[in-house]
Amino acid sequence: MKIDFNGLGVNLGNLARLSNAESRSISPENFTGEKGKGGMATEGTGAQVARELGQGWKISPSIHIPPRQTVTLANIQGPGAILHIWLTVFPDFWRGLILRMYWDDEETPSVEVPLGDFFCNGWCERSNVNSLPVAVNPAGGFNSYWEMPFRKQALITVENLLTKEIPGFYYSVDYTLTDVPEDRGYFHAQWQRSNPLPYKEVHTLLDGVRGQGHYVGTYIAWGVHNRGWWGEGEMKFYIDGDRDWPTICGTGTEDYFGGAWNFEQPKGQYGVFSTPYLGLPQVIIPDGLYKSQQRFGMYRWHIMDPIRFKQDLCVTIQALGWANRSWDEPRYLPLQDDIASTAFWYQAEPHAPFGKDFTIAEVEVI
């Protein structure tokens, strides 16, 4: 029996297959994504510079986001899937904007993350990323290729936590209208921060997850509060009823993110890298003036090795350095660092609620 291709899960192996899926895109040039309605604006952020050209000449390429307001980027009726998101705004605002996504009329968001952290740029300084689901290109072009299916509705909003207007927010949401198979899970992402992490406690990336799904990625913006090596801590996955001891336990922070031996390059420098599945794309070294601590940005995508769970999931990481690194008597040192993590996963709905009211003090870069 012939089964029609629905246009989801596209890759080089099936790119030539024809599909009845319908392509759409939402941007400030077409706020609804409606067919045949792009580029018709007569007013917008580009109206002044296009005054001699008129309609159809980049009249509305971006939006301004009012202070302490939430704006809707996309409101799509399904079924279908978001396939690509591109956006850009000045780096100063990356932590002051909260990105949220809701699927199928749910009351609490499935995605709730500061904008920069969602795109592996948590420090409000530009850092290029060359991975499969997230690409960040010069100068601050954010791209997401996570597939985000929905059956009834997709709603994407962004909240401005700041007391001033954010100018020049450019974006596009590319999606397809098509049927969604029953075994397709819903995309989720959650942000957590410990600053400082209490002494001898672990940072929890994810807890309270209920239902069936799989964990697909981690991004951490890690601010170190000491001068020495900071990455001996283990990443742990507590799966389906694990309590005291996890099913999956890593061997160290740099090991989990695909590096080794302190990410060290010759002469004590950190080796910056960005690959399809994992990377350390950002290292910020203290300058003795404005930047008083080491800061790092790291990602690990579980695309080829998703962490499956049937009932529940909890994910933690330790902050651990060295009190004494002498080979005669080495000793670990629990650290009290600034750890801001974003966890990415798919699961069946409904999900356990985790929506919250953010304050600028919670998210600000220190």
C-alpha positions as CSV (number, residue, x, y, z in Angstrom):
1,M,0.0,0.0,0.0
2,K,1.4,3.4,-0.9
3,I,1.8,5.8,2.0
4,D,1.9,9.5,1.1
5,F,4.9,11.4,2.4
6,N,3.8,14.2,4.8
7,G,6.9,16.4,4.4
8,L,8.1,15.9,8.0
9,G,11.5,14.5,8.9
10,V,13.1,15.8,5.7
11,N,16.7,14.8,5.0
12,L,18.9,14.1,2.0
13,G,17.6,10.6,1.9
14,N,14.0,11.6,1.2
15,L,14.4,15.2,-0.1
16,A,13.3,14.1,-3.6
17,R,10.0,12.7,-2.4
18,L,6.9,14.7,-3.4
19,S,4.4,15.7,-0.7
20,N,1.0,17.4,-0.5
21,A,2.3,19.5,2.5
22,E,1.8,23.2,2.2
23,S,4.7,25.7,2.9
24,R,4.0,28.9,4.8
25,S,6.1,31.6,6.5
26,I,5.3,34.3,9.1
27,S,7.3,37.5,9.3
28,P,6.6,41.2,9.8
29,E,5.9,41.2,6.0
30,N,3.1,38.6,6.6
31,F,2.0,38.4,10.2
32,T,-0.5,35.6,9.6
33,G,1.4,33.5,7.0
34,E,-1.7,33.6,4.8
35,K,-1.1,32.4,1.2
36,G,-0.5,35.2,-1.3
37,K,-0.4,38.0,1.4
38,G,3.3,38.6,1.8
39,G,5.0,42.0,1.2
40,M,1.7,44.0,1.2
41,A,2.4,46.3,4.1
42,T,1.9,50.0,3.7
43,E,3.3,50.9,7.1
44,G,6.1,49.5,9.3
45,T,9.7,50.0,10.4
46,G,10.9,50.4,6.9
47,A,8.2,52.8,5.6
48,Q,10.4,55.9,5.9
49,V,13.4,54.6,4.0
50,A,11.1,53.1,1.4
51,R,9.0,56.2,1.0
52,E,10.0,56.8,-2.6
53,L,9.5,53.1,-3.6
54,G,6.2,52.3,-2.1
55,Q,4.3,49.1,-1.4
56,G,6.3,45.8,-1.8
57,W,9.7,47.4,-1.1
58,K,10.6,46.3,2.4
59,I,8.0,48.4,4.2
60,S,7.7,46.1,7.3
61,P,11.0,44.1,7.8
62,S,10.9,44.1,11.7
63,I,9.0,45.1,14.8
64,H,9.6,47.1,17.9
65,I,8.7,45.4,21.2
66,P,7.2,47.8,23.8
67,P,8.6,47.8,27.4
68,R,7.2,45.0,29.7
69,Q,4.9,43.7,27.0
70,T,4.4,40.3,25.4
71,V,4.0,40.2,21.6
72,T,2.8,37.3,19.4
73,L,5.3,36.2,16.8
74,A,3.1,33.4,15.3
75,N,-0.4,32.0,15.8
76,I,-0.9,29.1,13.5
77,Q,-3.8,26.7,13.1
78,G,-2.8,23.1,12.5
79,P,-2.1,20.4,11.9
80,G,1.5,21.0,10.9
81,A,5.0,21.7,12.1
82,I,7.4,24.5,12.5
83,L,10.6,23.6,10.6
84,H,12.8,26.7,10.8
85,I,13.0,29.9,12.9
86,W,15.3,32.8,12.0
87,L,15.6,36.0,14.0
88,T,18.0,38.7,15.1
89,V,18.0,41.6,17.6
90,F,20.9,43.4,19.3
91,P,22.8,41.3,21.8
92,D,22.1,43.6,24.7
93,F,18.5,42.3,24.7
94,W,19.1,38.5,24.5
95,R,18.5,37.9,28.2
96,G,15.7,40.4,28.5
97,L,13.5,38.6,26.0
98,I,11.6,35.5,27.1
99,L,10.7,33.1,24.2
100,R,7.6,31.0,24.8
101,M,5.8,28.4,22.7
102,Y,2.4,26.8,23.2
103,W,1.0,23.7,21.4
104,D,-2.7,22.9,20.9
105,D,-4.3,25.6,23.1
106,E,-2.4,24.5,26.2
107,E,-2.4,27.0,29.1
108,T,1.2,26.8,30.2
109,P,4.1,26.9,27.7
110,S,6.1,23.9,26.4
111,V,9.0,26.2,25.7
112,E,10.1,29.0,28.1
113,V,13.7,30.2,27.6
114,P,15.5,33.5,27.4
115,L,16.1,34.3,23.8
116,G,19.9,34.0,23.7
117,D,20.0,30.8,25.7
118,F,17.6,29.1,23.3
119,F,20.1,29.8,20.5
120,C,23.2,28.8,22.5
121,N,24.2,32.5,23.2
122,G,23.5,33.1,26.9
123,W,26.1,35.8,27.6
124,C,24.7,38.6,25.5
125,E,27.9,38.5,23.4
126,R,27.9,37.1,19.8
127,S,29.1,33.6,19.4
128,N,28.9,31.6,16.1
129,V,27.4,28.1,16.4
130,N,27.7,25.5,13.7
131,S,25.4,22.6,14.7
132,L,22.5,20.7,13.1
133,P,19.5,22.0,15.1
134,V,21.0,25.5,16.0
135,A,23.1,27.7,13.7
136,V,24.2,31.2,14.7
137,N,25.9,33.1,11.9
138,P,27.6,36.5,11.6
139,A,26.5,38.8,13.0
140,G,24.0,37.4,15.4
141,G,21.7,35.5,13.0
142,F,19.8,33.0,15.1
143,N,18.5,29.8,13.4
144,S,16.6,26.9,14.8
145,Y,15.9,23.7,12.8
146,W,14.2,21.8,15.6
147,E,11.1,20.1,14.2
148,M,8.1,21.3,16.2
149,P,4.9,19.4,15.3
150,F,1.4,20.6,16.4
151,R,-2.0,19.2,15.8
152,K,-4.4,22.1,16.5
153,Q,-2.4,25.3,17.1
154,A,1.1,26.7,17.5
155,L,1.5,29.9,19.4
156,I,4.9,31.7,19.7
157,T,5.3,34.8,21.9
158,V,8.2,36.9,23.2
159,E,8.1,38.9,26.4
160,N,10.2,42.1,26.9
161,L,11.2,42.2,30.6
162,L,12.9,45.5,30.2
163,T,11.6,49.0,31.0
164,K,12.5,50.3,27.6
165,E,11.4,49.5,24.1
166,I,13.4,47.0,22.1
167,P,13.9,48.2,18.6
168,G,14.6,46.2,15.4
169,F,13.4,42.7,16.2
170,Y,13.6,40.8,12.9
171,Y,12.1,37.3,12.5
172,S,10.6,34.6,10.3
173,V,8.8,31.4,11.2
174,D,8.8,28.8,8.5
175,Y,6.3,26.0,8.8
176,T,4.4,23.4,6.9
177,L,0.7,22.5,7.1
178,T,0.3,18.7,7.0
179,D,-0.9,15.8,8.9
180,V,1.1,14.8,12.0
181,P,1.5,11.0,12.8
182,E,0.4,9.8,16.2
183,D,3.9,8.9,17.3
184,R,5.2,12.5,16.9
185,G,6.0,14.1,20.2
186,Y,5.8,17.8,21.1
187,F,9.0,19.9,21.4
188,H,9.8,21.3,24.9
189,A,12.6,23.5,26.3
190,Q,13.1,24.8,29.8
191,W,15.6,27.2,31.4
192,Q,17.0,27.0,34.9
193,R,19.6,29.1,36.7
194,S,21.6,28.6,39.9
195,N,23.5,31.8,40.9
196,P,25.4,31.0,43.0
197,L,24.9,27.3,43.2
198,P,24.6,26.5,47.0
199,Y,27.7,24.7,48.4
200,K,27.7,20.9,47.9
201,E,24.4,21.0,46.0
202,V,23.8,20.1,42.3
203,H,22.3,22.2,39.6
204,T,19.0,20.7,38.3
205,L,18.5,21.2,34.6
206,L,15.2,19.4,34.5
207,D,12.8,17.8,37.1
208,G,9.1,17.0,37.4
209,V,8.8,15.8,33.8
210,R,5.9,13.3,33.5
211,G,4.9,11.1,30.6
212,Q,6.7,9.5,27.7
213,G,9.4,11.2,25.7
214,H,13.1,11.6,25.0
215,Y,15.7,14.2,26.0
216,V,17.5,15.7,23.0
217,G,19.8,18.4,24.1
218,T,21.6,20.6,26.6
219,Y,23.0,24.2,26.5
220,I,24.7,25.7,29.5
221,A,26.0,29.2,30.1
222,W,28.5,28.6,32.9
223,G,30.1,31.4,34.9
224,V,33.0,30.3,37.0
225,H,33.5,32.0,40.4
226,N,37.0,30.7,41.1
227,R,40.3,30.8,39.3
228,G,41.0,27.1,38.7
229,W,39.5,24.3,36.6
230,W,35.8,24.0,37.1
231,G,34.5,21.0,35.0
232,E,35.0,17.8,37.1
233,G,31.2,17.5,37.8
234,E,29.1,14.6,36.5
235,M,26.0,14.9,34.4
236,K,23.3,12.5,35.7
237,F,20.0,11.3,34.2
238,Y,17.4,9.9,36.6
239,I,14.9,7.8,34.5
240,D,11.5,6.3,35.2
241,G,11.6,6.1,39.0
242,D,15.3,6.5,39.8
243,R,15.6,8.3,43.1
244,D,18.9,7.9,44.9
245,W,21.0,6.8,42.0
246,P,20.7,7.6,38.3
247,T,20.7,5.2,35.4
248,I,23.0,7.3,33.3
249,C,26.0,9.0,35.0
250,G,28.8,10.8,33.1
251,T,32.5,11.2,34.0
252,G,32.9,14.9,33.9
253,T,31.6,18.1,32.4
254,E,33.9,18.5,29.5
255,D,33.5,14.8,28.8
256,Y,29.7,15.2,28.5
257,F,30.1,18.0,26.1
258,G,32.5,15.9,23.9
259,G,35.8,17.4,25.0
260,A,38.6,16.1,27.2
261,W,41.3,17.2,29.6
262,N,39.9,20.6,30.6
263,F,39.1,21.6,27.0
264,E,42.8,22.6,27.0
265,Q,44.8,23.8,24.1
266,P,48.6,24.6,24.2
267,K,49.7,27.2,26.7
268,G,46.7,26.7,28.9
269,Q,44.2,28.2,26.5
270,Y,40.7,26.8,26.0
271,G,40.0,25.1,22.7
272,V,36.8,26.6,21.2
273,F,34.9,24.2,18.9
274,S,31.5,23.8,17.3
275,T,30.4,20.6,15.6
276,P,27.0,19.2,14.4
277,Y,26.2,17.5,17.8
278,L,28.3,19.2,20.5
279,G,30.5,22.2,21.1
280,L,32.2,24.8,23.3
281,P,31.6,27.8,21.0
282,Q,32.1,30.5,23.5
283,V,34.9,31.3,26.0
284,I,35.0,34.7,27.7
285,I,38.2,35.4,29.6
286,P,38.3,38.1,32.4
287,D,39.6,41.4,31.2
288,G,40.3,42.9,34.6
289,L,37.7,45.6,34.2
290,Y,34.2,44.7,33.0
291,K,34.5,40.9,32.8
292,S,35.5,39.6,36.2
293,Q,35.1,35.8,35.8
294,Q,35.6,33.1,33.2
295,R,32.4,32.4,31.3
296,F,31.6,29.5,28.9
297,G,28.9,28.4,26.5
298,M,28.5,24.7,25.8
299,Y,26.0,22.5,23.9
300,R,25.3,18.8,23.5
301,W,22.6,17.5,21.2
302,H,21.3,14.0,21.8
303,I,20.2,13.6,18.2
304,M,22.0,10.3,17.5
305,D,21.6,9.1,21.2
306,P,18.3,10.5,22.6
307,I,17.7,9.7,26.3
308,R,14.4,7.8,26.3
309,F,12.0,7.8,29.3
310,K,8.5,6.3,29.7
311,Q,7.3,7.9,32.9
312,D,9.5,10.6,34.3
313,L,12.9,12.3,34.0
314,C,15.3,14.3,36.2
315,V,18.6,15.7,34.9
316,T,21.3,17.2,37.1
317,I,25.0,18.4,36.9
318,Q,27.6,18.9,39.6
319,A,29.9,21.9,39.9
320,L,33.3,20.5,40.9
321,G,36.8,21.7,40.7
322,W,40.1,21.1,42.5
323,A,41.1,22.1,46.0
324,N,44.5,20.5,45.6
325,R,45.6,19.0,42.3
326,S,48.8,17.6,43.5
327,W,49.2,14.0,42.4
328,D,50.4,13.1,45.9
329,E,47.1,14.1,47.6
330,P,44.5,15.4,45.1
331,R,41.1,16.7,46.4
332,Y,38.0,17.9,44.8
333,L,36.4,21.3,45.5
334,P,32.6,21.8,45.3
335,L,32.0,25.1,43.5
336,Q,29.4,27.8,43.8
337,D,29.2,28.9,40.2
338,D,26.6,30.7,38.1
339,I,25.0,27.9,36.0
340,A,22.2,28.7,33.5
341,S,21.0,25.7,31.6
342,T,18.5,25.0,28.8
343,A,17.1,21.5,28.5
344,F,15.5,20.4,25.2
345,W,13.2,17.3,24.9
346,Y,10.2,15.8,23.1
347,Q,7.3,14.2,24.9
348,A,3.6,13.3,24.7
349,E,1.2,15.9,26.1
350,P,0.0,16.9,28.5
351,H,3.3,18.0,30.2
352,A,3.8,18.9,33.8
353,P,3.3,22.7,34.1
354,F,6.5,24.8,34.5
355,G,5.4,28.3,33.3
356,K,6.7,31.1,35.6
357,D,7.0,34.9,35.8
358,F,10.5,35.9,35.1
359,T,12.2,39.0,36.5
360,I,15.1,40.8,35.0
361,A,17.1,40.1,38.2
362,E,16.8,36.3,37.5
363,V,18.1,36.5,33.9
364,E,20.5,39.4,33.8
365,V,24.1,38.7,32.9
366,I,26.4,39.7,35.8
